[in-house]
Amino acid sequence: MLYTQNGVPGEAAYDRLVVAPGIDFDFPPGLATAEAQLAVPHAWKAGAQTLTLRDQLRAMAPGGTFVLTIPPKPYRCPPGPYERACVVADWLNRNKPGSKVLVLDANPSITAEAATFTQAFNVTYKGIVTYVPNADVVSVDAAAGNVYTTFGSAPYHGDVLNVIPPHRAGRILAGTGLLNDAAGRFAVVDVLSYASTAVEGVHVLGDAAATTQPKAGHIANQEAKVCADAILRAFAGKAPDPSPVTNSACYSPISATSASWLTAVFAYDPVSRTMVPVPASSGEANGPSGDHYEDMFVWFDTLMKDSFA
């Protein structure tokens, strides 16, 4: 396996290799250049683009329109785009009177915490947020501020555009043979060990893996534990745990002072060989609250300490 250390390419032998390269994007027509991507940030990887989007919102005149697009599933953090729509609507309502948020969702309906976000869009931010399902992005005119979608032929115009493109596994995996799902975008794995079904001895975790679980940090943490246990068992000549269980938990900010939450438990199904939701152990909060907002930071700090200890 090739690697780079201090800029020097070389080779390293391994018995098992674990990779978690995250995501990359398939940009729609109109966003192929670095210049266009700077003008229309996705801000779906923390860093420079997040700051760019912040600065664009700060510079937007009162009464302007913020257009947010949501890619088809699967994408990183299912509730994330809806969270962003809410917190931007909250900020605009307080700082840019008369401004609007237009959500163009490629999916047929809200993909996570449907009750929470339907309430937020239709009640909490009524008159501010407009939600349009089945609006997959066809192309973007960055200079004109227009987004063309599958929902009608007319473009949607915005003063600030936040186009989140369709996702794929991190491009470091391109050409490795690992990207073997039907679309050639993600790595199919055996969820008993997260071993690639295409390349022996390689395990793929997190957003780059094709599983029935959501692409989220909490799930990646759970997958890593299942994977590590399976590798230790393999080194001891044993089979993986035949019935792993994982949990996905997430807090969703709805405003600057309130949040909701979502949890889901997944158990291994030997018939489909996939992780399936356990209905009685899954659900969402009855609604956002200040207490949930405070709990959100405890949850995040705990997850980070557990993941990077």
N, C-alpha and C positions, 0 to 999 in steps of 0.2 A: 504494500500500500504506500503510495507516494504521500509525503507530507512536507511541510515547510517549517523550518525552525530558524529564526533570525534571518529570514530571507534566503536560506540555503536549502535547495531541494535535496531530498534524500529518500531512503527507504527504511522502513522499520518492519520487522517481522512481528506477527501477533498470533495468538491462539484464538482470541475473540476480539472483535473490534466493535465498539459501540459508538454510533454517530447520532448527533441531534443537531442538524444544520438549520433547523427552523424553516422559514418560508422565503420565497421570492415571488415575483409577480409577472403576469402576462399583461402587458400594457395594451389598451385598446388603440385603434387607429387615432392619431392625433396626439398621442402621448409617448411616442417612440424616442423623442430626443430629450437630452438632459435639460434643455431650456424649457420645454413644455412641462416636464415633470417638476421643475422648480416653480413654474407658474401655477400648476395644479397639483399640489402635494397629496399623497395618500396619507402621510403621517401615521402609517400603520406599523412602523418600526420607530421606536423612540429615538430621539436625537434631533438632527438638524431640521428634518421635515416637520417635526412637531412644533418647533420654534417658528418655522416659516408660517405654518397654519395659524398659530397664535398671533403672529404679527399681522397677517392678512385680516384676521377678524378685528383686531384692534384698529386697523386702518379703514375698515368698512364704514361707510356713512350710515347714520341712522335711517331706517326705512329700507335698507338693503336686503338682499336675499342670499342666504347661505345654502348651497346645494351639496348634499351628501349622498353618495351612491354606495350601495351595499352589493358585493359580488355574490354570485351563486354559491351555495354550499358545495364543498366544505371550505370554510375559511377560518382564520385564527380568531378565537374568542367570539362565539356566536352572539352573545348579548352586546358585545363591544360597540358596534355602530349605532345601536339604538341608545346605548348609554351616552355616546357622544352627541347624538341629536338632542337628548334631554339637557345635558349640561351646557351645550352651546345655546339652546333656547333659553335656558335660565339666565345665562350671562347676557345674552342680547336683550332680553326683557328688562334687565336692570341697567344696562349700559348703552344700548342702541335702540331707543324706543321706535316702535313701528316696524322693526325688522322681522324677517320670516325665515323659517327653516323648511326646506323642501327635501324630503327623504325619498330617494328613488331606489327601490329594492328589487333586485333581480329575482328574488324568491317570491313564491305566490302568497306568502304571509310572513308575519314576524316569526323568526326562527327560534327565539328563546325568550322566556318570561313574557309570553304573549299577553297575559292578563295585565301584568304590570305596565308594559309599554303601551298597550292599547289605552289604558286609563290615562297614562301620561300624555299621550298624543291628543286624545279626544277631550280630556277634561283639564288636566293641569296646564297644558300648553295649547288649549283650544284657541284657534285664531292665530297661533304662531307657527305650529308644526303642521305640515301637510304630508301625509304618508301615501306613497304611490307604489303598490305591489306590481309584480310582473314587468318591471321596467329595467331590463338588462341593458347595459351600456353598449351601444353600437360604435360610436365614435365621439370624439371630443374636439371642439374648436377652442383651444386655450386662449387665443387672442380675442375672440368674440365673447368668451364666457358662456359658451353653449354646450349642452350635453344632449346627444341624440340617443334615444333608447328604442327598445322594441315596443314600448307602449305609445303608439301613435307616431306620426312622421314629423311632427313639429318639434323643434328643440326646446329644451328647458334652459332658461337663462338664469345665471346667478352672478352676483358681484364677487362672491368667493366660492370657488369650486373645490370640493374635497372628494376626488374620485378614488375609491379603493378598488384596485383591479383584482381580477381573479387570481387565486393563489396557486402556487406549486411548491414542491419541496425546494429547499435551498439549492442554488445552481451548482454548488460544489458536487452534487450527486449526479449531474448530467454526464452521460457517457459512461457511467459505472455499471450499468445494467440493473441498478437497484430500483429504478422507477418503472415498475411493472404493473401498475393498475391499468384499467381499461383506457384511460386518457393519457397514460404515460406521464402523470404529474406527481404521483406519490408512490412510496415504497410499500408494497404489500408485505405484511409480517404475520408470523404465527404469534397470536397474542398470549400464548402460554410462556413465551420467552422473548418476544419482539425480535426474533431472528428473521432476517429477510427470507422470503420464499424463493428468491432468485439467485442470491449470492451466499454461498456457505460461509459461516463463521462471522457474518456481519449482522449486527442488531441495530435497528433504527427506532429512535424514540421521538415522541413529541409531535410537533406539527407536520413533520416530514413523512410520518407514517400514515398509511391508509388503514384506519380502523373504524369501527362503528361508534367510537367514543368522540366527544368533542375535542377540537384542537384548542387546548387551554393549558395554562401553566400548572394548574392543580393536577390535571390528568397526566401531564408529562412527569410530574413528581411521582405519581402513583405507578406509572409505567416503568420508571427507572428502578423502583423497588422490586417490581415483579421480575424485571430483566436481570437485576443483580442477583436475586435469589436463584433464578434459573441457571445463570452462569456458574454460580457456586455449586449448585447441584450437579451440573454437567461435569465440572472439574472433579467431582467426587464420584463420577460414574452413575449418577442418578438422573431420573426423568424430572421434568419440571413439575411444579405443583399443578395438579389436574383441575383445580377449581379456584383460580384467582378471583378476587373481588377488588374493584377499584371504585373510587369516589371522586366525583367532580363537584366542587363547591365554588361559588362565586358571589361576590357582592357587587351590586350595580348602583352607582351614584345616579340619582334622579335630579338632584339639584345641588347647590353648594352646601346644603345642610341635611339632606336626607338621602337614604339609599334603600335598596331592596336586596333580596338574596335569592339564589337558586341552588339547589343541590340535587344530585342524581347519583345513584349507586348502580354499578354495572357488575354483572356476574357472568362467568364463562358458560356458554351454551355448547355442549359437546356435539350437538347435531349440526348447527350452523358453523361451529368453530369460531364464533365471534363473541364479543362482549355485548350483552343485552341489558337494557335497563330493568331494574327491579322496581315495579310500579309503586309498591307501598312505601318505598324508601326514597322516592323522588318527589320534588315539588318546589314551589316558590313561595315567598312571603305573601301575606295577605295584602301588603301594601308597603310603601316606603315609610321610613320613620327616622328621627334623629338618632335613636338608639342603634338602629342598623348601620347608620353612617359611622358611628363611633366603633361599632364592632368590625366594620370593614377594615380599619387600620390594624386592629389586633390580628384579624385573619391574615392580612397581607404580610405583616411582620413575622408571624409564625411560619407561614409558607416559605418566605425567603430564608429564614434561619434554618429551617429543615432542609431546604434545597441546597443551600450553599455553605452549610456548616463545615 
